[in-house]
Amino acid sequence: LATGTTSIEQAEEIETLAQQKSLETVRQHALEKQAALTTDPVTRLQLRYALIRLYESRKDFSAAQKNVEALYHENPKILGVVRSTVDFYWRMKMQPQAISVLLQAAKDAYPTLSAQFTYEAARKSTDAKQFPQARDLLAGLLKDSPYNGEYLAAMADTYAQAGDDRGLEQFYLEKIALFRSAPLPADARKAQIATLRRGLIPALTRMNNYSGAVDQYIELINNFPEDDTLVTEAALYALRYQRQQQLVDFYAKTVAQSPRDYRWSMVLARTHTNLENYPAAIDTYAKSIAIRPDRTDLYIARAGLEERLMRFDEAAADYEHIYQLAYKDPQWMEKVAAVRARQGKTKEVVAALQAALIDGRPENAGNYFEVARRLEGWGMLEQARSFAEQGVNKAGSELLAGAAHHAGAKAYVRIMTRLRQHEQAFVTLQKALEESAANLPVLKEQMEKQGIAGMTDAQWRDATRRSRIETARTGMAAALQEMGSAVNTYFTPEERLAFAHFAESKRSGMTLDDVEKFAISLAESASLADQEAHWRFEWMMPRAGLPNYYPNTQP
């Protein structure tokens, strides 16, 4: 039926049905008939390539090759046909034929497309291990475009894949010499030469010419002395191949010859750092800083090394200088505080944190709480208490009523509990909870938001007051949980027993709702199992007789 039809529509229907039923022979005949019947040359090409793909899928490669070559000979200058022919030959491992097609296309094409075909032929020649041919093709391209990075990389690849490291070295050296006098912008010329030097280093390494490779790194650093990553790479390479003295000696000599150029002492200092010769690095950084006292990065690098060597006074002095250079960026005074904390110099730590987080800033309770938290982390509890209490005073009635201060309230309670001053902390919390119900803060907030005209809005005041009370109760519960956690972490068994009596005394004045929200959470976080069980029982018993009343009940 497929071979006898004279209708292209019927042939298409047969081909579709054959494809659905996997009748490949019928589909082949249908495609052949469609190609014979169609009058559109583009459609004919598409159908014949579909037929070729069918041959390939059936492993009939000879028929596929016959049709590919027939199409190519009929249409040697159609780009799609050339591309399909090259791809087919390459898939079939017929590399010489694929390269020949590309070279013929290069002859027939206009100059720009011809260069593309020639470059592709060169790359495929390299992949096919036909290195002389690849180099000849690339040499022709480089004659017209001697500074084309893509062509240069492809030429280098021919030597690399051939394992000809000597030839690769010679190629790179010739091109480096060429680029030195190339009519290119200075930055472009420098970048191209750097790329060539980087390509040369692996070849020298494979030839065990480690000294030559370090020389190339030196040339790279000389052109990019501010590149810290490059200096690190060079130092680690030299260390790996025992050429570190070559690198150090070169820049030590350069520093001596150019004592007013900070770059070379900076490079030498970074080299010493990567080679873990920290005392020498510190001394060398001093030379750079003497020339460029405005460079904060030099001070930062030196201060980090001084910390490693536990030269804390010198490190603190550098961080204080950076603080001034960086327009009093507080992070550097915080670094001073950290260094002084390692020395155990409490007074200096407090002064540094005061300068970093409080001085020159708007009054804010959060800043005081942050200082207290830092001091607590360094074990300076008495000093932390002082700042935490100042934070409490700054927060005032908003300590619990304002959610923004809850973290500070927890820090205050934790510090006081660690100092065994939990009773005073509880009194402070209780006072803040009571103040959350006061009317004056609500009136002030209403005045700020609505003005005098809104002062008669009783519903708004009542809703705001309820919101403040609920926020304060949430903050109180969180603070008591923090107190219990501190007890569980830091108290001895005897102190825990005393704390249990304290908790019992505070529970006695609470309503059942307060017992649930405050007392039970305190006992749970402090791991006071007896009190927790007893208070849960007290809280649940009045509700036991109520029908279907199980809210918030935990197993």
C-alpha positions in Angstrom: 0.0 0.0 0.0 2.8 2.4 0.9 4.7 1.8 -2.3 1.7 1.8 -4.5 0.0 5.1 -3.3 0.2 8.2 -5.4 -1.2 10.5 -2.7 1.3 12.3 -0.4 -1.5 12.7 2.2 -2.1 8.9 2.2 1.6 8.3 2.5 1.8 10.6 5.5 -1.1 8.7 7.2 0.6 5.4 6.5 3.9 6.7 8.0 2.1 7.9 11.1 0.3 4.7 11.6 3.4 2.7 11.0 5.3 4.7 13.6 2.6 4.1 16.1 2.6 0.4 15.4 6.4 0.1 15.2 6.2 -1.2 11.6 9.6 0.2 10.6 9.8 -1.4 7.1 6.3 0.1 6.3 7.4 3.4 7.7 10.6 3.4 5.6 8.6 2.8 2.4 6.1 5.5 3.4 9.0 8.0 3.9 10.5 7.1 0.6 7.2 7.6 -1.1 6.7 11.0 0.5 10.1 12.1 -0.6 9.4 11.0 -4.1 6.0 12.7 -4.3 6.7 16.1 -2.6 7.5 19.0 -4.8 8.9 21.2 -1.9 12.7 20.9 -1.8 12.9 21.8 1.9 10.3 19.2 2.8 12.1 16.6 0.6 15.3 17.3 2.6 13.5 16.9 5.9 11.9 13.6 4.8 15.2 12.2 3.6 17.0 13.1 6.8 14.1 11.4 8.7 14.7 8.4 6.6 18.4 8.5 7.5 17.6 8.6 11.2 15.3 5.6 10.6 18.2 3.7 9.0 20.5 4.6 11.9 17.9 3.4 14.5 17.7 0.1 12.6 21.5 -0.2 12.5 21.5 0.0 8.8 24.6 2.3 8.7 25.5 1.6 5.1 22.1 2.8 3.8 22.3 5.8 6.1 25.8 6.7 4.8 24.7 6.3 1.2 21.8 8.7 1.7 23.9 11.2 3.7 26.6 11.3 1.0 24.0 11.6 -1.8 22.3 14.6 -0.1 25.7 16.2 0.5 26.8 15.8 -3.1 23.4 17.2 -4.3 23.6 20.2 -1.8 27.3 20.8 -0.9 26.7 24.5 -0.1 23.7 24.3 2.2 24.9 24.9 5.7 22.4 22.5 7.3 23.4 19.7 5.0 27.1 20.3 5.7 26.4 20.3 9.4 24.4 17.1 9.3 27.1 15.4 7.1 29.9 16.3 9.5 27.9 15.2 12.5 27.0 11.9 10.9 30.7 11.1 10.0 31.8 12.0 13.5 29.2 9.7 15.0 30.3 6.9 12.8 34.0 7.5 13.9 34.8 8.6 10.3 36.9 11.5 11.5 38.9 12.1 8.2 35.7 12.4 6.2 34.2 14.8 8.7 37.3 17.0 8.6 37.4 16.9 4.8 33.8 18.1 4.6 34.6 21.0 7.0 37.7 22.0 4.9 35.7 21.9 1.7 33.0 24.1 3.3 35.7 26.5 4.5 36.8 26.9 0.8 33.3 27.5 -0.4 32.1 29.8 2.4 32.5 33.6 2.8 35.5 34.7 5.0 33.8 34.8 8.4 32.1 31.5 8.1 35.2 30.0 6.5 37.2 30.9 9.6 34.6 29.1 11.7 34.8 26.0 9.6 38.6 26.0 9.6 38.7 26.4 13.4 36.2 23.5 13.9 38.3 21.4 11.5 41.4 22.2 13.6 39.6 21.2 16.8 38.3 18.0 15.4 41.8 17.2 14.0 43.2 17.6 17.5 40.5 15.3 18.9 41.4 12.8 16.1 45.1 13.0 17.2 46.0 14.6 13.8 48.2 17.2 15.5 50.3 18.4 12.5 47.2 19.1 10.5 45.5 20.9 13.4 48.6 23.1 13.9 48.7 23.9 10.2 45.1 25.0 10.2 45.5 27.0 13.4 48.7 28.6 12.1 46.7 29.9 9.1 44.1 31.3 11.4 46.7 32.9 13.7 48.3 34.5 10.7 45.2 36.6 10.1 44.3 37.0 13.8 47.6 36.7 15.8 46.1 37.8 19.1 42.9 35.7 19.1 42.8 34.0 22.5 40.6 31.2 21.2 43.0 30.2 18.5 46.0 30.5 20.9 44.3 28.2 23.4 43.5 25.7 20.6 47.1 25.7 19.4 48.3 25.2 23.0 45.9 22.3 23.3 47.5 20.5 20.3 50.8 20.4 22.2 49.2 19.5 25.5 47.2 16.6 24.0 50.2 15.4 22.1 52.2 15.4 25.4 54.8 17.7 23.8 55.6 19.9 26.8 58.8 21.2 25.2 56.9 22.3 22.2 54.2 23.8 24.4 56.8 25.7 26.4 58.4 27.1 23.3 55.0 28.1 21.9 54.1 30.0 25.1 57.4 31.8 25.2 57.1 32.9 21.6 53.6 34.2 22.1 54.6 36.0 25.3 57.3 37.8 23.4 54.8 38.6 20.6 52.3 40.1 23.0 54.9 42.3 24.7 55.0 44.4 21.5 51.4 43.8 20.5 49.4 46.9 19.4 46.8 46.3 22.1 45.6 48.4 25.1 47.9 48.0 28.1 45.3 46.2 30.2 44.4 43.8 27.4 48.0 43.1 26.7 48.7 42.4 30.4 45.7 40.1 30.7 46.7 38.1 27.6 50.3 37.6 28.7 49.0 36.5 32.2 46.8 33.9 30.5 49.8 32.6 28.5 51.9 32.4 31.7 49.2 30.5 33.5 49.0 28.1 30.7 52.8 27.6 30.8 53.0 26.7 34.5 51.4 23.2 34.2 53.7 22.4 31.3 56.8 23.4 33.3 55.5 21.4 36.2 55.1 18.3 34.1 58.7 18.7 33.0 59.8 19.1 36.7 60.9 22.6 36.0 59.6 24.0 39.2 62.0 26.9 39.3 60.8 28.0 35.9 57.2 27.7 37.1 57.9 29.9 40.2 59.5 32.4 37.8 56.2 32.6 35.9 54.3 33.1 39.2 56.7 35.9 40.0 56.0 37.6 36.7 52.3 37.2 37.3 52.6 38.7 40.8 54.7 41.6 39.5 51.8 42.5 37.2 49.1 41.9 39.8 50.7 42.6 43.2 47.3 43.4 44.8 45.9 40.0 44.0 46.1 38.2 47.4 44.7 35.0 45.9 47.5 34.9 43.3 50.1 35.4 46.0 48.6 32.6 48.0 48.5 30.3 45.0 52.2 31.1 44.2 53.3 30.5 47.8 51.5 27.2 48.1 53.0 26.1 44.8 56.5 27.0 45.9 55.9 25.2 49.3 54.6 22.1 47.5 57.7 21.8 45.3 60.3 23.1 47.9 60.9 26.4 46.0 59.7 28.7 48.8 63.1 30.2 49.3 63.3 31.2 45.7 60.1 33.2 46.1 61.1 34.7 49.4 64.5 35.7 48.2 63.2 37.4 45.1 60.9 39.7 46.9 63.3 40.3 49.8 65.7 41.5 47.2 63.0 43.6 45.5 62.0 45.2 48.8 65.7 46.1 49.4 65.9 47.6 45.9 62.6 49.5 46.1 62.2 50.5 49.7 59.6 53.1 49.0 57.2 50.8 47.0 54.8 49.3 49.6 53.6 46.7 47.1 56.7 44.4 47.3 56.8 44.4 51.1 53.1 43.7 51.1 53.6 40.7 48.7 56.5 39.5 50.8 54.4 39.7 54.0 51.6 37.8 52.4 54.1 35.2 51.2 55.5 34.8 54.7 51.9 34.4 56.0 51.1 31.6 53.6 54.4 29.9 54.5 53.4 30.3 58.2 56.4 32.5 59.1 54.2 34.8 61.1 56.9 36.9 62.9 58.6 37.7 59.6 55.2 38.6 58.1 54.5 41.0 60.9 57.8 42.7 60.5 57.4 43.0 56.8 53.8 44.4 57.1 55.4 47.1 59.3 57.4 48.3 56.3 54.3 48.5 54.1 52.4 50.3 56.8 55.2 52.8 57.2 54.8 53.7 53.5 51.0 53.5 53.3 49.6 54.2 56.8 46.2 54.8 55.3 45.7 51.1 54.1 43.4 49.4 56.6 43.8 46.0 55.0 47.5 46.0 56.0 46.6 46.8 59.6 43.9 44.1 59.6 46.3 41.5 58.2 49.0 42.3 60.8 46.5 42.4 63.7 45.2 38.9 62.7 48.8 37.6 62.8 49.5 39.3 66.1 46.4 37.6 67.6 47.7 34.2 66.3 51.0 34.8 68.1 49.2 36.0 71.2 50.7 39.5 70.9 47.5 40.9 72.3 48.6 44.4 73.2 50.0 44.9 69.7 46.8 43.5 68.1 44.6 45.7 70.2 46.6 48.8 69.2 46.2 47.9 65.6 42.5 47.4 65.9 42.1 50.7 67.7 44.0 52.4 64.8 41.8 50.6 62.3 38.8 51.9 64.2 40.0 55.4 63.6 40.9 54.8 59.9 37.5 53.2 59.2 35.6 56.2 60.5 34.9 54.6 63.9 33.3 51.4 62.5 32.2 49.7 65.7 33.2 46.2 64.5 36.9 47.1 65.1 36.3 48.3 68.7 34.5 45.0 69.2 37.6 43.3 68.1 39.6 45.3 70.7 37.1 44.1 73.3 37.6 40.4 72.2 41.3 40.8 72.4 41.2 42.4 75.8 38.8 39.7 77.0 41.4 37.0 76.0 43.8 38.9 78.3 41.3 39.1 81.1 41.5 42.9 81.2 37.9 43.6 82.3 38.2 47.4 82.5 39.5 47.6 78.9 36.8 45.2 77.7 34.1 47.4 79.2 35.6 50.6 77.8 35.9 49.0 74.3 32.3 47.8 74.3 31.1 51.1 75.6 32.8 52.9 72.7 31.6 50.3 70.1 27.9 49.9 71.1 26.8 52.8 73.3 28.9 56.0 72.9 27.8 58.3 70.1 24.6 56.4 69.5 21.0 57.2 70.4 19.9 56.0 73.8 18.6 52.5 73.3 18.0 49.7 75.9 19.0 47.1 73.3 22.5 48.5 73.1 23.0 48.0 76.8 21.6 44.5 76.7 23.9 43.7 73.8 26.9 44.8 75.9 25.7 42.7 78.8 25.3 39.7 76.5 28.9 40.1 75.3 30.3 40.5 78.8 28.3 37.4 80.0 29.8 35.4 77.1 33.3 36.2 78.4 32.4 35.4 82.0 32.4 39.0 83.3 29.1 38.7 85.1 29.3 41.6 87.5 30.0 44.0 84.7 27.3 42.3 82.6 24.8 42.9 85.4 25.6 46.6 85.5 24.8 47.0 81.8 21.8 44.7 81.9 20.3 46.8 84.8 21.0 50.0 82.7 19.1 48.3 79.9 16.2 47.6 82.2 16.1 51.2 83.3 16.2 52.4 79.8 13.4 50.1 78.8 11.3 51.2 81.8 7.6 50.2 81.5 8.3 48.7 78.0 10.6 45.9 79.4 7.8 43.3 79.0 5.1 45.3 77.3 7.3 45.9 74.3 8.2 42.7 72.4 11.4 44.3 71.2 12.8 44.2 74.7 12.0 40.5 75.5 15.4 39.3 74.4 17.0 41.9 76.7 14.8 40.9 79.6 15.8 37.2 79.1 19.5 38.3 79.1 19.0 40.3 82.3 17.2 37.4 84.0 19.9 34.9 82.9 22.7 37.1 84.2 21.0 37.8 87.5 20.3 34.1 88.0 23.9 33.1 87.3 24.8 35.6 90.0 22.2 34.0 92.3 20.2 37.2 92.3 17.1 35.5 90.9 14.9 37.0 93.6 15.7 40.5 92.6 15.2 39.6 88.9 11.8 38.2 89.7 10.9 41.4 91.5 11.9 43.4 88.5 9.9 41.3 86.2 6.9 41.5 88.4 7.1 45.2 88.5 7.4 45.4 84.7 4.3 43.1 84.4 2.3 45.4 86.6 3.4 48.5 84.7 2.2 47.0 81.4 -1.4 47.5 82.7 -0.9 51.2 83.4 -2.9 53.8 81.5 -0.3 56.4 81.0 1.8 54.6 78.4 -1.4 53.8 76.5 -2.3 57.5 76.5 1.1 58.5 75.3 0.9 56.0 72.4 -2.6 57.2 71.5 -1.4 60.8 71.6 1.5 60.1 69.2 -0.6 58.1 66.8 -4.0 60.0 66.8 -3.3 63.4 68.3 -5.5 65.2 70.7 -8.6 64.5 68.7 -8.2 60.8 69.4 -7.9 61.1 73.2 -11.5 60.2 73.7 -11.3 56.8 71.8 -11.8 54.5 74.8 -12.2 51.4 72.7 -8.8 51.9 71.1 -7.2 52.5 74.5 -8.8 49.4 75.9 -7.6 47.2 73.0 -4.1 48.6 73.2 -4.0 48.0 77.0 -5.1 44.4 76.6 -2.5 43.9 73.9 0.2 45.3 76.1 -0.8 43.1 79.0 -0.8 40.0 76.8 2.6 40.9 75.3 4.0 41.4 78.8 2.6 38.0 80.0 4.3 36.3 77.1 7.5 38.1 77.9 7.2 37.2 81.5 6.8 33.5 80.7 9.8 33.6 78.4 11.9 35.3 81.0 10.9 32.8 83.6 11.8 29.9 81.3 15.2 31.5 80.8 15.6 31.7 84.6 14.7 28.0 84.9 17.2 27.1 82.1 19.9 29.0 83.9 19.1 27.2 87.2 19.2 23.9 85.4 22.6 24.7 83.8 24.5 26.5 86.6 23.1 25.6 90.0 24.4 22.9 92.3 22.0 20.4 93.9 21.9 22.4 97.1 21.2 25.7 95.2 18.5 23.9 93.1 16.8 22.9 96.4 16.8 26.5 97.6 15.5 27.7 94.3 12.6 25.2 94.6 11.6 26.8 97.9 11.8 30.2 96.1 9.6 29.0 93.3 7.1 27.6 95.9 6.9 30.9 97.6 6.2 32.8 94.4 3.6 30.3 93.3 1.5 30.8 96.4 0.3 34.2 95.3 -0.6 33.2 91.7 -4.0 32.6 90.2 -4.5 29.3 88.3 -4.0 31.1 85.0 -0.7 32.4 86.3 0.3 29.0 87.5 -0.2 27.6 84.0 1.6 30.4 82.2 4.4 31.2 84.7 4.9 28.6 87.5 4.6 25.5 85.5 6.9 26.7 82.7 9.5 27.8 85.3 9.4 24.4 87.0 9.6 22.6 83.7 12.6 24.6 82.4 14.4 24.3 85.8 13.8 20.5 85.8 11.9 20.7 89.1 9.9 17.6 88.5 8.0 17.5 91.8 6.8 21.0 91.6 5.8 20.7 88.0 3.8 17.6 88.6 2.1 19.1 91.7 1.2 22.3 90.0 -0.1 20.6 86.9 -2.3 18.5 89.1 -3.6 21.7 91.0 -4.3 23.4 87.7 -6.2 20.4 86.1 -8.3 19.3 89.1 -10.8 22.3 89.0 -11.4 21.5 85.3 -11.8 17.8 85.7 -15.6 18.1 86.3 -16.2 20.3 83.3 -17.6 18.4 80.3 -15.3 18.2 77.2 -12.7 20.6 78.7 -9.3 19.7 77.4 -7.6 22.8 76.0 -3.8 23.0 76.3 -3.6 19.7 78.1 -0.3 18.1 77.7 0.4 14.4 78.3 
